[in-house]
Amino acid sequence: MRDVSAKMRVDLMFDWNDLRYFLAVARQGSLASAAEALDVNPSTVQRRLQALETAAGCTLTERKSDGYRLTLAGNKMLADAERVEAAIDTFNRRISALDPNVAGHVKLTSHVTVGQRIIKSGFLDQFHTRHPGIRIELIMEQRVLDLSKGEADIAIRGGGADDGALVGKKIAEVPWAIFASAALVSRYGRPKTSSDLNNFGVVEFSGDIEGLPAARWMKSHAPNAPIVASCSNIPCVHLAIKSGAGLAPLPAVYAAADHDLIKVLGPIPELNYPLFLFTHKDLRKVPRVSTVFEFCLQELKPVLVGGEMRRSKSIV
């Protein structure tokens, strides 16, 4: 009986939050990566994971030479933990949806290049002037934040695909062109047509950006061009071009802000990249989220493709 009572006392100490740490280790494969994903110290991850294992009465992970792996018990528990996580995420969104106030905090996420344009354009200042009760937190990340998990409320992202849980609207077709540094053009000249690109070194798109229309276009139109650098995000491509390494496509309005760059071809319609605005369907009618969403639909296009925002006539 004493063993059963002890087990019951352990079960009563179970903390649902410990599942977050277990899932992070399972997904990231190491304490350090899990800690970075959760924005905590590795020691915190280890402590919370050990607490969960104590409550479960078994070992859920084991350390290997290349990181952490789930045990047999851990693998059996993984699907249940993911279902609990999804249920908690849904519960949190439903609570947010009950808020009737047109006030509060809204997290808006975008890639770094888009976020830079938003900040420089005065978009946030204009919104906060018009809607002083709502504060937008702009989160600039190269990775795609998960709206279902509450990492952000609204996302500006390309492509248009979603998992069915999101609602979205197209904002704009962003024009792209081929750019080079002024130093490179001074030294080697510029291509007159797309076929001339094979005579120049090019910066290759890799990783998360190799599927962009611009990346596919370069591969088909400059298949024999020497690759002088490979980059997995647009800021890296920008820096490679700016250094004089070679030619590459960039969003036209983004690159135009750098006076060290020269547009050598384009804009090229085949490189256009559609940008969409997304939010979770549970949040679409939440007043503060809806207010930001609609403002983005009305005001973001000139920020993304070039042009002046409409100025507020009154403070609402």
SULCOR-V858046 format. One record per residue. N is the residue number from 1. RES is the residue in three letters. SS is DSSP state (H for helix, E for strand, L for the rest). BURIAL is b if it has 9 or more other ideal C-beta (glycine too) atoms within 8 Angstrom, else e. D_FIRST is the distance of its C-alpha to the first C-alpha in Angstrom with 2 decimals. Layout:
N/RES/SS/BURIAL/D_FIRST, N/RES/SS/BURIAL/D_FIRST
//
This chain:
1/MET/L/e/0.00, 2/ARG/H/e/3.79, 3/ASP/H/e/5.40, 4/VAL/H/e/5.17, 5/SER/H/e/6.22, 6/ALA/H/e/8.59, 7/LYS/H/b/9.93, 8/MET/H/e/10.61, 9/ARG/H/e/12.41, 10/VAL/H/b/14.35, 11/ASP/H/e/15.36, 12/LEU/H/e/16.70, 13/MET/L/b/18.87, 14/PHE/L/b/20.63, 15/ASP/L/b/24.40, 16/TRP/L/e/26.68, 17/ASN/L/e/29.47, 18/ASP/H/b/27.80, 19/LEU/H/b/28.79, 20/ARG/H/b/32.42, 21/TYR/H/b/32.06, 22/PHE/H/b/30.39, 23/LEU/H/b/33.22, 24/ALA/H/b/35.87, 25/VAL/H/b/34.84, 26/ALA/H/b/34.69, 27/ARG/H/e/38.16, 28/GLN/H/b/39.85, 29/GLY/L/b/38.55, 30/SER/L/b/38.44, 31/LEU/H/b/37.03, 32/ALA/H/e/40.59, 33/SER/H/b/41.64, 34/ALA/H/b/38.50, 35/ALA/H/b/39.08, 36/GLU/H/e/42.71, 37/ALA/H/b/41.86, 38/LEU/H/b/39.50, 39/ASP/L/e/41.82, 40/VAL/L/e/39.27, 41/ASN/L/e/38.91, 42/PRO/H/b/37.38, 43/SER/H/e/34.97, 44/THR/H/b/33.68, 45/VAL/H/b/33.15, 46/GLN/H/b/31.30, 47/ARG/H/e/29.04, 48/ARG/H/b/28.23, 49/LEU/H/b/27.70, 50/GLN/H/e/25.25, 51/ALA/H/b/23.34, 52/LEU/H/b/23.18, 53/GLU/H/b/22.06, 54/THR/H/b/19.21, 55/ALA/H/b/18.15, 56/ALA/H/b/18.70, 57/GLY/L/e/16.82, 58/CYS/L/e/20.01, 59/THR/L/e/23.62, 60/LEU/L/b/26.06, 61/THR/E/b/29.29, 62/GLU/E/e/30.95, 63/ARG/E/e/34.08, 64/LYS/E/e/37.18, 65/SER/L/e/40.69, 66/ASP/L/e/41.91, 67/GLY/E/e/39.02, 68/TYR/E/b/35.54, 69/ARG/E/e/34.46, 70/LEU/E/b/31.51, 71/THR/L/b/29.05, 72/LEU/H/e/28.26, 73/ALA/H/b/25.20, 74/GLY/H/b/27.52, 75/ASN/H/e/30.13, 76/LYS/H/e/27.77, 77/MET/H/b/26.78, 78/LEU/H/b/30.41, 79/ALA/H/e/31.70, 80/ASP/H/e/28.88, 81/ALA/H/b/29.49, 82/GLU/H/b/33.19, 83/ARG/H/e/32.71, 84/VAL/H/b/30.76, 85/GLU/H/b/33.60, 86/ALA/H/b/36.23, 87/ALA/H/e/34.65, 88/ILE/H/b/34.51, 89/ASP/H/b/38.11, 90/THR/H/b/39.21, 91/PHE/H/e/37.56, 92/ASN/H/b/39.35, 93/ARG/H/b/42.67, 94/ARG/H/b/42.39, 95/ILE/H/e/41.82, 96/SER/H/b/44.90, 97/ALA/H/b/46.85, 98/LEU/L/e/46.37, 99/ASP/L/b/48.28, 100/PRO/L/e/51.75, 101/ASN/L/e/53.35, 102/VAL/L/e/56.09, 103/ALA/L/e/54.85, 104/GLY/E/b/52.26, 105/HIS/E/e/51.48, 106/VAL/E/b/52.21, 107/LYS/E/b/51.47, 108/LEU/E/b/54.32, 109/THR/E/b/54.08, 110/SER/E/b/56.83, 111/HIS/L/b/57.91, 112/VAL/H/b/59.55, 113/THR/H/b/63.11, 114/VAL/H/b/62.76, 115/GLY/H/b/61.01, 116/GLN/H/b/63.87, 117/ARG/H/b/66.39, 118/ILE/H/b/64.47, 119/ILE/H/b/64.42, 120/LYS/H/e/68.10, 121/SER/H/b/69.28, 122/GLY/L/e/68.30, 123/PHE/H/b/66.11, 124/LEU/H/b/63.24, 125/ASP/H/e/65.64, 126/GLN/H/b/67.33, 127/PHE/H/b/64.09, 128/HIS/H/b/62.87, 129/THR/H/e/66.30, 130/ARG/H/b/66.17, 131/HIS/L/b/62.50, 132/PRO/L/e/61.65, 133/GLY/L/e/58.34, 134/ILE/E/b/56.85, 135/ARG/E/e/56.15, 136/ILE/E/b/56.13, 137/GLU/E/e/54.14, 138/LEU/E/b/55.82, 139/ILE/E/b/53.50, 140/MET/E/b/55.57, 141/GLU/L/b/53.64, 142/GLN/L/e/54.81, 143/ARG/L/e/51.57, 144/VAL/L/e/50.99, 145/LEU/L/b/48.49, 146/ASP/L/e/46.03, 147/LEU/L/b/46.94, 148/SER/L/b/43.94, 149/LYS/L/e/41.62, 150/GLY/L/b/43.69, 151/GLU/L/b/45.26, 152/ALA/L/b/48.52, 153/ASP/L/b/49.87, 154/ILE/E/b/53.20, 155/ALA/E/b/54.39, 156/ILE/E/b/57.90, 157/ARG/E/b/57.83, 158/GLY/E/e/60.03, 159/GLY/L/e/59.99, 160/GLY/L/e/58.77, 161/ALA/L/e/55.84, 162/ASP/L/e/52.47, 163/ASP/L/e/49.24, 164/GLY/L/e/50.14, 165/ALA/L/e/48.05, 166/LEU/E/b/50.99, 167/VAL/E/e/54.33, 168/GLY/E/b/57.30, 169/LYS/E/e/61.04, 170/LYS/E/b/63.56, 171/ILE/E/b/65.11, 172/ALA/E/b/67.76, 173/GLU/E/e/69.14, 174/VAL/E/b/69.23, 175/PRO/L/b/72.39, 176/TRP/E/b/72.20, 177/ALA/E/b/75.00, 178/ILE/E/b/75.63, 179/PHE/E/b/75.93, 180/ALA/E/b/77.17, 181/SER/E/b/77.77, 182/ALA/H/b/81.24, 183/ALA/H/e/81.61, 184/LEU/H/b/80.91, 185/VAL/H/b/83.39, 186/SER/H/e/86.00, 187/ARG/H/e/85.63, 188/TYR/H/e/85.20, 189/GLY/L/e/86.26, 190/ARG/L/b/84.31, 191/PRO/L/b/83.76, 192/LYS/L/e/86.18, 193/THR/L/e/84.25, 194/SER/H/b/80.81, 195/SER/H/e/82.29, 196/ASP/H/b/83.22, 197/LEU/H/b/79.55, 198/ASN/H/b/79.55, 199/ASN/H/e/81.88, 200/PHE/L/b/79.40, 201/GLY/L/b/76.09, 202/VAL/E/b/73.22, 203/VAL/E/b/69.75, 204/GLU/E/b/67.25, 205/PHE/E/b/64.36, 206/SER/L/e/61.06, 207/GLY/H/e/57.35, 208/ASP/H/e/56.52, 209/ILE/H/b/60.23, 210/GLU/L/e/61.72, 211/GLY/L/e/61.47, 212/LEU/L/b/63.64, 213/PRO/H/b/67.00, 214/ALA/H/b/68.79, 215/ALA/H/b/67.05, 216/ARG/H/b/67.91, 217/TRP/H/b/71.48, 218/MET/H/b/72.02, 219/LYS/H/e/70.84, 220/SER/H/e/73.26, 221/HIS/H/b/76.21, 222/ALA/L/b/75.95, 223/PRO/L/e/74.51, 224/ASN/L/e/76.63, 225/ALA/L/b/76.23, 226/PRO/L/e/74.84, 227/ILE/E/b/71.34, 228/VAL/E/b/71.47, 229/ALA/E/b/68.00, 230/SER/E/e/64.78, 231/CYS/E/b/62.75, 232/SER/L/b/59.53, 233/ASN/L/b/60.23, 234/ILE/H/b/63.35, 235/PRO/H/e/63.54, 236/CYS/H/b/63.60, 237/VAL/H/b/66.38, 238/HIS/H/b/68.28, 239/LEU/H/e/68.17, 240/ALA/H/b/69.25, 241/ILE/H/b/72.25, 242/LYS/H/b/73.10, 243/SER/L/e/73.16, 244/GLY/L/b/75.85, 245/ALA/L/b/73.75, 246/GLY/L/b/74.79, 247/LEU/E/b/74.99, 248/ALA/E/b/72.16, 249/PRO/E/b/71.45, 250/LEU/E/b/70.05, 251/PRO/E/b/69.71, 252/ALA/H/b/73.26, 253/VAL/H/b/72.57, 254/TYR/H/b/70.00, 255/ALA/H/b/72.37, 256/ALA/L/b/75.34, 257/ALA/L/e/73.87, 258/ASP/L/e/74.38, 259/HIS/L/e/78.08, 260/ASP/L/e/77.70, 261/LEU/E/b/77.04, 262/ILE/E/b/79.72, 263/LYS/E/b/79.27, 264/VAL/E/b/81.04, 265/LEU/E/b/80.29, 266/GLY/E/b/79.16, 267/PRO/L/b/77.42, 268/ILE/L/b/76.72, 269/PRO/H/e/75.49, 270/GLU/H/e/73.43, 271/LEU/H/b/71.31, 272/ASN/L/b/70.42, 273/TYR/E/b/66.72, 274/PRO/E/b/65.30, 275/LEU/E/b/62.93, 276/PHE/E/b/60.60, 277/LEU/E/b/58.65, 278/PHE/E/b/55.07, 279/THR/E/b/52.33, 280/HIS/E/b/49.23, 281/LYS/L/e/50.05, 282/ASP/L/b/47.45, 283/LEU/L/b/49.39, 284/ARG/L/b/52.96, 285/LYS/L/e/53.59, 286/VAL/L/b/51.82, 287/PRO/H/b/54.88, 288/ARG/H/b/54.59, 289/VAL/H/b/53.88, 290/SER/H/b/56.61, 291/THR/H/b/59.08, 292/VAL/H/b/58.60, 293/PHE/H/b/58.65, 294/GLU/H/e/61.93, 295/PHE/H/b/63.51, 296/CYS/H/b/62.75, 297/LEU/H/b/64.35, 298/GLN/H/e/67.46, 299/GLU/H/b/67.93, 300/LEU/H/b/66.39, 301/LYS/H/b/68.89, 302/PRO/H/b/71.68, 303/VAL/H/b/69.22, 304/LEU/H/b/68.18, 305/VAL/H/b/71.58, 306/GLY/L/e/73.92, 307/GLY/L/e/75.68, 308/GLU/L/e/75.41, 309/MET/L/b/72.74, 310/ARG/L/e/74.04, 311/ARG/L/e/74.21, 312/SER/L/e/72.51, 313/LYS/L/e/75.05, 314/SER/L/e/72.84, 315/ILE/L/e/69.57, 316/VAL/L/e/67.26
//
